[in-house]
Amino acid sequence: MSLQPKGLPEIPEQTAAVARAAFPRGSLPMRVRDRLAEVFADEPFTGAFGVRGAPGMAPAVLSLVTVLQFVENLTDRQAAAMAVRAIDWKYAIGAELTATGFDPSVLARFRARLAQHGLERVVFDRLVDHCRDAGLVGAGGKQRTDATHVISAVRDLNRLELAGESVRTALEALAVAAPAWLADQIDVAEFAHRYGPRVNGWTMPSSQVKREKLSQVFAQDGYAIVRAAYDAAAPVWIREVEAVQILRQVLVQTYYVRTDARGREVITKRDADNEGVPSGRRRLASPYDTDARWAAKGDDLFWCGYKVHLTETCDTTPEAEAEAEAEAGRRVGPWPNLITDVHTTDATVPDVKATAGIQRRLADRGLAPGEHYLDSGYPSADLVTAAAKRGIIMVTPLLADQSPQARAAEGFAKNAFRIDWTTRTVRCPEGHTSTGWHPVTQHGRDAIVIEFAKSDCGTCPVKDRCTNAARGNRMLTLRPQDIHETTVRARAEQDTPAWRTRYALRAGIEGTVNQALDITGIRRARYRGLPKTRLQHAFSATALNVVRLHAYWSDQPLRRVRTSRLERLAYQLTA
């Protein structure tokens, strides 16, 4: 399939006339076409298409249809139907009234091309750039970030189901790729009986002994297939079949092979206390989605899938500017809160690992915030200090001092010691001066270990409140001066009422996550694999921005929680 860049086609006169008559005040698809046509272009997608072959549908049209699809939370089949029967959709994509549309599979192939060539964010980035050029977003303002869990598009499997389903997946793949070779390696009839239906925990034996026996059968069958595939006599390309590689990895993660005293091979299921199991970050959760991971948040949330981080603007119109705009007869805010960054990771990546990347992407596009509001999962002392050097103030609660003395609230924590950075000494509450100042590297970070003399600590009358170390003397671990002072200031500030009032602005991002869930179903992955899930979230964020821009342009504020008749009556009586 080839690409001849043309962009969105011109709107036929008849289509425009009928659409204007049907929607005299306009509609969301029509406003997107009228105001955002330049966002949807063919040129950014040229790398995903060839130069020879029959020309396909313009990527500009397909990307616009995909955005509208996410705005309405439609399936591919429903979106293709809307492109045929909805007048405002025909207006948006520049189609004739008599156009018969396209096959729904075109959308799936388009997404596959985007994911394969790393173009998942093209439309989102172009929309944000357009809003930046229009003055709707910019650098130096306020932005806030939060994350939410995303459930993968595959069913949850326990370890026994995972082993059996991985064998079944490999058999299905080999039955298509190398049926003759597979028939020579296994008893097809027996394996078809065992692995014909999908492996389901509800149909497995209830007895633990029988389940362990079934686990051994899955292991023996799986190892038989893998060993045959990696045999010197087997064609090399068989071991390169993705399902075979996944089966091999699942077997390694689930089972442990050893040789007993008689030289016999023994296969046992891995145990965390004995043979050990891989960490959650490495452990496969499904043979159908090798990027999905199990993760937990607190005691109540446990899911298999991904995590998405959304960043949006949260500026308010200054009072002086609002008065000036009102006097000039121009529209006075509120400006729309627009999503400026979307980032998807597997479920095991902690929030703090995403902070630097979010701020870097915003800065690269000229959208670095002056104040960045985040919850306590995103910051670290290093990140807060580094962001301040770049002009970004992270308004976020730093975790409290976790030393035993601070947690007990009875002993002498770090803030009880006076530090002289010039002379590189520390004085304790009892007036003793440290005898050691040792710059070190701990966990890849610069630190300073402070040591007090055993003779001073041994005779100290308040030693029990300071240290219980077996070595007999107190030691402190400090960060470099700039990081230490930033941490001290931040912890002191976040205990004030003024900071709490300021930090309340962060809570608004919860509403954005809820809106994304209501409009696009962002908490459930539509597709399998991290690249396509990233594509889904990029288009979800684009759709959310389009909805908010439509409300802004049409002077229709986004729907709020409906008040009851009783509440409205109470308001009228008190007004």
C-alpha positions in Angstrom: 0.0 0.0 0.0 1.4 3.4 -1.0 0.7 6.9 0.3 0.2 10.1 -1.8 0.0 12.9 0.8 -3.1 14.9 0.1 -4.5 15.7 3.6 -8.2 16.0 4.3 -10.3 16.3 1.1 -12.4 19.4 0.4 -15.9 19.3 1.8 -18.4 18.7 -1.0 -20.9 21.5 -1.4 -23.9 19.3 -1.0 -22.5 17.7 2.1 -21.8 21.1 3.6 -25.2 22.4 2.8 -27.0 19.4 4.3 -24.8 19.3 7.4 -25.3 23.1 8.0 -29.1 22.6 7.7 -29.1 19.6 10.0 -26.8 21.2 12.6 -27.3 25.0 12.4 -25.3 25.5 15.6 -22.7 23.1 14.5 -21.6 19.8 16.2 -18.3 18.4 17.6 -17.2 16.7 14.3 -18.0 19.8 12.3 -16.1 22.1 14.7 -13.1 19.7 14.7 -13.0 20.0 10.8 -13.5 23.8 10.8 -11.0 24.6 13.5 -8.5 21.7 13.6 -8.2 20.6 10.0 -4.5 21.4 10.0 -3.9 18.9 12.8 -4.9 16.0 10.6 -2.3 15.8 7.8 -0.7 12.9 5.8 2.9 14.0 5.9 3.7 12.8 9.4 2.7 9.2 8.4 4.7 8.8 5.3 7.3 6.6 7.0 4.5 4.0 7.8 3.5 3.6 4.1 5.4 2.5 1.0 5.9 4.4 -2.3 4.6 1.6 -4.5 1.3 -0.2 -4.6 -2.3 0.8 -4.7 -3.0 4.0 -2.7 -4.9 3.5 0.5 -7.1 5.8 2.5 -5.5 9.0 3.6 -4.0 8.8 7.1 -5.4 12.2 7.8 -8.9 10.9 7.3 -8.3 7.7 9.3 -6.7 9.6 12.2 -9.7 12.0 12.3 -12.1 9.0 12.2 -10.1 7.4 15.0 -10.4 10.5 17.2 -14.1 10.7 16.6 -14.3 7.0 17.4 -12.7 7.6 20.8 -14.9 10.7 21.4 -18.0 8.4 21.0 -16.3 5.3 22.5 -17.2 3.2 19.5 -16.0 -0.1 18.1 -14.4 -0.2 14.7 -17.6 -1.5 13.1 -19.6 1.3 14.7 -17.1 4.0 13.7 -17.2 2.7 10.1 -21.0 2.8 10.2 -21.0 6.4 11.5 -18.8 7.5 8.6 -21.6 6.3 6.3 -24.8 7.4 8.1 -23.8 10.5 10.2 -24.0 13.7 8.2 -21.6 15.6 10.5 -19.0 12.8 10.2 -19.2 13.0 6.4 -18.7 16.8 6.8 -15.7 16.2 9.0 -13.9 13.7 6.6 -15.0 15.5 3.4 -17.1 12.6 2.1 -19.9 12.8 -0.5 -23.4 12.1 0.7 -23.5 9.0 -1.4 -20.1 7.7 -0.2 -20.4 4.1 1.0 -17.6 4.3 3.5 -14.9 1.8 4.2 -14.4 -1.6 5.8 -13.9 -1.6 9.6 -10.7 -3.6 9.2 -9.1 -0.5 7.7 -9.0 1.1 11.2 -7.3 -2.0 12.7 -4.6 -2.0 10.0 -4.0 1.7 10.4 -3.5 1.3 14.1 -1.1 -1.6 13.5 1.0 0.6 11.2 1.1 3.4 13.7 2.2 1.1 16.5 4.8 -0.7 14.3 6.5 2.6 13.3 6.3 4.4 16.7 3.7 7.0 15.5 1.2 6.5 18.3 1.4 10.1 19.6 1.5 12.0 16.3 -2.1 13.3 16.3 -1.9 14.1 20.1 1.3 16.0 19.7 0.1 17.9 16.7 -3.1 18.9 18.6 -1.1 20.1 21.6 1.2 22.0 19.4 -1.8 23.7 17.7 -3.2 24.6 21.1 0.2 26.0 22.1 0.4 28.2 18.9 -3.2 29.4 19.6 -2.2 30.4 23.1 -4.4 27.9 24.9 -1.4 26.2 26.6 2.1 27.4 27.3 5.1 27.3 29.5 5.3 28.7 33.0 1.7 27.9 34.1 0.3 25.3 36.4 -0.1 21.7 35.5 -1.0 18.6 37.4 -0.4 14.9 36.9 -1.9 11.7 38.1 -2.0 8.0 37.1 -4.6 5.3 37.0 -4.6 1.6 36.5 -5.4 0.0 33.1 -6.7 -3.6 32.9 -5.3 -5.5 30.1 -7.4 -6.9 27.2 -6.6 -10.5 28.2 -8.2 -12.7 30.9 -6.5 -13.2 34.2 -4.5 -16.4 34.5 -3.1 -18.1 37.6 0.3 -19.9 37.3 -1.2 -23.2 36.4 -3.5 -21.7 33.7 -0.6 -19.7 32.4 1.5 -22.8 31.9 -1.2 -24.8 30.2 -2.4 -21.9 28.0 1.2 -21.2 26.9 1.5 -24.8 25.7 -1.8 -24.5 23.9 -0.7 -21.2 22.2 2.5 -22.7 21.0 0.6 -25.7 19.6 -1.8 -23.5 17.8 1.0 -21.5 16.2 3.0 -24.5 15.2 -0.2 -26.2 13.7 -0.4 -23.3 11.3 3.3 -22.6 10.7 4.7 -26.2 10.6 1.9 -28.8 10.7 4.0 -31.6 9.2 6.9 -31.0 11.6 4.5 -30.9 14.6 2.8 -34.1 13.6 6.1 -35.9 13.7 6.9 -34.6 17.2 3.7 -35.2 19.2 0.6 -37.4 19.3 -1.8 -35.0 17.6 -4.9 -36.7 18.8 -3.9 -36.8 22.4 -2.7 -33.2 22.4 -5.8 -32.0 20.6 -8.0 -33.7 23.3 -5.9 -32.0 26.1 -5.3 -28.6 24.6 -8.3 -28.2 22.2 -10.5 -26.1 24.5 -8.8 -23.2 26.3 -7.3 -24.0 29.7 -9.7 -22.8 32.3 -9.4 -23.0 36.0 -13.1 -23.7 36.5 -12.8 -27.0 34.7 -9.7 -28.1 36.4 -9.7 -30.7 39.2 -10.6 -29.4 42.6 -8.1 -31.7 44.4 -4.7 -30.1 45.0 -3.0 -33.5 44.3 -4.7 -33.7 40.9 -3.8 -30.1 40.1 -0.1 -30.8 40.9 -0.3 -33.8 38.6 -1.8 -31.6 35.9 0.9 -29.1 36.4 3.5 -31.8 35.7 1.7 -32.8 32.5 1.8 -29.2 31.3 5.5 -29.0 32.1 6.4 -32.3 30.4 4.4 -31.3 27.3 5.9 -27.9 27.2 9.5 -29.0 27.6 8.9 -31.7 24.9 7.8 -29.0 22.4 10.6 -26.6 23.3 13.3 -29.3 23.2 12.1 -30.5 19.8 12.1 -26.9 18.5 15.6 -26.3 19.7 16.9 -29.7 18.5 19.7 -29.5 15.9 17.6 -31.4 13.4 14.7 -28.9 13.6 14.5 -26.0 11.1 16.0 -22.9 12.7 13.0 -20.8 12.0 10.7 -22.9 14.2 12.4 -21.8 17.4 11.9 -18.2 16.2 8.1 -18.5 16.3 7.0 -16.1 18.9 4.7 -18.5 20.7 7.6 -21.0 21.1 9.8 -18.3 22.6 7.0 -17.3 25.0 6.5 -20.9 26.0 10.2 -21.3 26.8 10.1 -18.2 28.9 7.0 -19.3 30.8 8.5 -22.7 31.5 11.7 -21.1 32.9 9.7 -18.8 35.1 7.2 -21.5 36.4 9.3 -24.7 36.7 12.7 -25.8 38.0 14.5 -28.7 36.4 17.1 -30.6 38.3 18.7 -34.1 38.3 18.2 -36.4 41.3 20.8 -38.8 42.8 19.9 -41.5 40.3 20.5 -39.1 37.3 16.8 -38.8 36.6 15.3 -35.5 35.5 12.9 -34.0 38.1 10.6 -31.0 37.2 9.2 -29.1 40.2 7.1 -26.0 40.3 9.0 -23.0 41.5 8.4 -21.8 45.0 9.3 -18.3 46.3 11.1 -19.7 49.3 13.1 -22.4 47.6 13.7 -22.2 43.9 12.7 -18.6 43.7 10.3 -16.9 41.3 11.0 -13.9 39.0 10.0 -10.4 40.2 6.7 -9.0 39.1 8.5 -6.7 36.6 9.8 -9.7 34.7 7.1 -12.3 35.2 4.8 -12.9 32.2 1.1 -12.8 32.9 -0.3 -14.1 29.7 1.0 -15.7 26.5 -1.3 -13.3 24.5 0.1 -10.1 26.0 3.7 -10.3 27.0 3.8 -6.6 28.1 1.0 -6.9 30.7 2.1 -7.3 34.3 0.5 -7.9 37.7 0.6 -5.1 40.2 -1.0 -4.0 43.4 -1.8 -0.6 45.0 -2.7 -0.8 48.7 -4.7 -3.6 50.0 -7.7 -3.2 47.7 -6.5 -2.8 44.2 -4.8 -5.7 42.4 -4.8 -5.8 38.6 -3.0 -7.2 35.5 -2.2 -4.6 32.8 -0.7 -1.2 32.6 -0.7 2.3 34.1 -1.3 5.6 32.4 -0.2 9.0 33.5 -2.2 12.1 32.5 -0.9 15.7 32.7 -3.2 18.7 32.2 -3.1 22.4 32.6 -4.9 23.9 35.6 -4.4 27.6 35.2 -7.1 30.1 36.3 -7.6 33.5 34.6 -6.0 36.2 36.7 -8.5 38.7 38.1 -6.9 41.8 36.5 -6.8 40.0 33.1 -10.4 38.9 33.5 -11.5 42.5 34.2 -9.6 43.8 31.2 -11.1 41.2 28.9 -14.6 41.9 30.2 -14.2 45.7 29.6 -13.0 45.0 26.0 -16.1 42.9 25.4 -14.1 39.7 24.8 -14.7 36.3 26.3 -13.5 35.9 29.8 -12.2 32.4 30.9 -12.2 29.9 32.3 -9.6 28.6 29.8 -10.0 24.9 29.1 -7.9 22.5 31.0 -6.1 20.6 28.3 -4.1 17.4 28.5 -0.5 18.2 27.6 1.1 14.8 28.1 0.1 11.1 28.3 2.5 8.3 29.2 1.7 4.6 29.5 3.9 2.0 31.3 3.5 -1.5 32.5 1.8 -1.8 35.8 4.9 -2.4 37.8 6.7 0.9 37.0 6.4 3.2 40.1 5.1 6.7 39.6 8.4 8.3 40.6 10.1 6.7 37.6 7.7 8.7 35.3 8.3 12.1 36.7 11.5 13.1 35.0 10.2 11.8 31.6 7.0 13.8 31.9 8.8 17.1 32.7 11.4 16.5 30.0 8.8 16.0 27.3 6.9 19.1 28.4 10.1 21.1 28.3 11.1 19.8 24.9 7.9 21.1 23.5 8.0 24.5 25.2 5.3 23.6 27.8 7.4 23.2 31.0 5.1 24.2 33.9 6.1 26.8 36.5 4.3 24.8 39.1 3.8 21.0 38.8 1.2 19.5 41.2 1.6 15.8 41.9 0.8 13.3 44.6 3.3 11.7 47.0 4.1 8.9 44.6 5.9 11.1 42.1 8.6 13.1 43.9 12.0 12.4 45.4 14.5 14.8 46.9 16.6 14.5 43.7 13.7 15.2 41.4 12.5 18.2 43.3 16.0 19.7 43.4 16.6 19.0 39.7 13.2 20.4 38.7 13.8 23.6 40.7 17.1 24.2 38.8 15.0 24.1 35.5 12.5 26.5 36.9 9.8 24.0 37.8 8.4 24.1 41.3 7.0 20.7 42.2 4.1 21.2 44.6 3.9 17.8 46.1 4.3 16.2 49.5 7.7 14.7 50.2 7.7 11.6 52.3 8.5 12.2 56.0 11.8 11.2 57.6 11.7 7.4 57.9 14.4 7.0 60.5 13.5 5.1 63.7 13.9 8.2 65.8 11.5 10.2 63.5 8.9 7.5 63.4 8.9 7.1 67.2 8.7 10.9 67.6 10.7 10.5 70.8 14.4 10.5 69.8 16.7 12.8 67.9 16.0 12.8 64.2 18.1 14.5 61.6 16.5 17.8 62.0 17.8 17.9 65.6 21.4 18.1 64.4 23.1 21.3 63.2 25.1 20.9 60.0 28.0 23.1 59.1 28.6 22.5 55.4 31.6 24.8 55.3 33.6 23.0 58.0 32.0 19.6 57.1 31.0 18.9 60.7 27.7 18.1 62.5 26.8 19.0 66.1 24.4 16.8 68.0 21.8 18.1 70.5 24.2 17.5 73.4 26.9 19.6 71.8 29.2 16.9 70.6 30.9 17.4 67.2 31.1 14.7 64.6 34.4 13.0 63.9 33.8 11.6 60.5 32.5 13.1 57.2 32.5 10.4 54.5 31.1 11.1 50.9 29.8 7.8 49.5 27.5 6.4 46.8 24.5 4.5 48.0 22.1 2.8 45.6 23.6 4.9 42.8 23.1 8.2 44.6 25.6 10.6 46.2 25.4 10.6 50.0 27.4 11.7 53.1 27.8 9.4 56.1 28.4 11.3 59.4 30.0 9.5 62.3 30.2 10.5 66.0 32.9 9.2 68.3 32.1 6.2 70.4 33.7 7.9 73.4 31.1 10.8 73.1 28.1 8.5 72.5 29.1 5.9 75.1 28.9 8.4 78.0 26.0 10.4 76.6 23.1 10.6 79.1 20.5 10.6 76.3 22.0 7.8 74.2 18.8 5.8 74.4 16.9 8.5 72.7 19.6 8.8 70.0 20.8 5.4 69.0 20.5 1.7 69.9 23.2 0.6 67.4 25.3 -2.3 68.5 28.4 -0.4 67.4 27.7 2.1 70.2 27.8 5.4 68.3 25.3 7.5 66.2 25.7 7.7 62.4 23.8 9.9 60.1 23.3 9.7 56.3 22.8 13.0 54.6 22.3 13.9 50.9 24.4 16.6 49.3 23.8 20.2 50.5 21.4 21.4 47.8 19.2 18.2 48.1 19.3 18.2 51.9 18.2 21.9 52.2 15.5 21.4 49.5 14.1 18.5 51.5 14.1 20.3 54.8 12.4 23.3 53.3 9.8 21.2 51.5 8.9 19.2 54.6 8.6 22.3 56.7 6.4 24.1 54.1 4.0 21.2 53.5 2.9 21.3 57.2 1.5 24.8 56.8 -2.2 25.6 56.1 -1.2 27.8 53.2 0.5 25.0 51.5 -2.4 22.7 52.0 -4.7 25.2 50.4 -2.4 25.6 47.5 -2.0 21.9 47.1 -5.8 21.4 46.9 -5.5 22.3 43.2 -4.1 18.9 42.5 -7.4 17.2 43.3 -8.9 18.4 40.0 -6.9 15.8 38.0 -9.1 13.1 39.6 -12.0 14.5 37.7 -10.0 14.3 34.5 -9.3 10.7 35.1 -13.0 10.1 35.7 -14.0 12.0 32.6 -11.5 9.9 30.5 -13.0 6.8 32.0 -16.6 7.9 31.2 -15.8 9.1 27.6 -13.2 6.7 26.4 -13.1 3.8 28.9 -9.4 4.5 29.5 -9.1 2.0 32.4 -9.6 -1.0 30.1 -7.2 -1.7 27.3 -8.8 -2.1 23.9 -5.8 -3.8 22.4 -3.0 -6.2 23.4 0.6 -5.1 23.9 2.1 -1.9 25.2 2.6 -0.1 21.8 -1.1 -0.4 21.0 -2.2 0.5 24.5 -0.1 3.6 24.2 -1.8 4.4 21.0 -5.2 3.9 22.7 -4.3 6.3 25.5 -2.8 8.9 23.1 -6.1 8.9 21.1 -8.1 8.9 24.3 -6.2 12.0 25.5 -6.7 13.6 22.0 -10.5 12.8 22.2 -10.7 14.4 25.7 -9.0 17.5 24.5 -11.4 17.7 21.5 -14.4 17.4 23.8 -13.0 20.2 26.0 -12.2 22.4 23.1 -15.7 21.9 21.7 -17.2 23.0 25.0 -14.9 26.0 25.1 -15.7 27.1 21.5 -19.4 26.6 21.8 -19.7 28.4 25.2 -21.1 25.3 26.7 -19.3 24.4 30.0 -18.6 20.7 30.6 -21.4 18.9 32.3 -21.2 19.0 36.1 -23.0 16.9 38.7 -26.7 17.5 38.5 -28.3 19.1 41.5 -31.6 17.7 42.9 -34.8 19.7 42.8 -34.7 20.0 46.6 -31.2 21.6 46.3 -32.3 24.0 43.7 -35.3 25.0 45.8 -33.1 25.6 48.8 -30.8 27.8 46.6 -33.8 29.9 45.4 -35.1 30.4 48.9 -31.7 31.6 50.1 -30.9 33.8 47.1 
